[in-house]
Amino acid sequence: MGLAVGPAGDVYVADFKNRRVLKVTARGVVSVLQRCDPPWTPTGVALAPNGDLHILELGFEPPGTWLKPRVRKLSSRGVTTTGSRREVTG
């Protein structure tokens, strides 16, 4: 759903349907940077000047309840922060 392009030409993709954030290098190598646990799914990405990736997520709980959006930060060192929660990834 959302795209961001880094200074080296890498593209960051919010893969809504598959609940993940992808990185596609300028050479075409694809890697998964982040997976979102239900009920959350990524809808947008933004790359900060320091290399941190900000991920906009929406949540949906059936039969028809949309949760307030949240922003998750994936630091350039691989640390994920969601609100006050931190976890080490990768």
N, C-alpha and C positions, 0 to 999 in steps of 0.2 A: 504493500500500500504506500509506503513512504520510502524515499531515497535520499541519501546524502553522499556527496563526493568529497574525498579528502584531497589534500594538496599533492599527493603522489599519484592521483588518478584512481585510487581505490574507491569502490562503490559499496555503500552500506545499505542493506535492503530490509525493510520490515515485511516479513513473509507472513501476512495475516492468517491465511488458511492453515499453515503448518506450525503456527505458534513459535516462530523463531526469528532471529536476526542473523542475516548472512553478510559476509564480507566477500566481495568479488575483487580480486586484485587487478591491476592494469593488464596483467598477463592472462587473465581469465581463470585463475585458481579460485575456487569457491570453498569457503569454510563457514561453519556455524559458530557464531560468537556467543549467542545467548539463546536459551530455550525458555519459553514462558509456560508456567504451570497453569492449568485451568483454575479459575475461569478467565484468566488473563490472556490477551493476545496483542502483539505489537501492531500499531497503526502508523507510527511515524518515527523517524530517527533524525538526530541533529548531531553534528560533530563539532565539539568545542575546539578552540585554538590550541589547547593543551593536549589534545588527543583523546579526551574523554568523550564517550558516546552517550547521548541522552536518548532514551527510548520512551515514547509515549505508548501507553497500554490502555486498552479498554477491557472491561470485564462484562461477561454476560452469564446470567444464571437463569436457566429455563424455569418456567415457561416463557417469561418475557421481561426479565428484570435486567436493565443495564446498570452497571456499577459506575460510580464516579471515576473518571480517568485518573491515572497515576503516571508519574514519571520515574523511571528507573535509570540509574547512572551506572555505566560500565566504565570504570577508570582505565586509563592506558596501561595500568599494571595488572588488570584482570580482576579487580575488586568490584563487586556489584553492591549498590546501595539502593534500597527502596524505602523511603521514609527513614525510620531509625534502624532498619535492619541491614546488616552487612553480611556478605558471604563471599568466600573466595571461589572463583571459577577458574576453569582451565587448568 
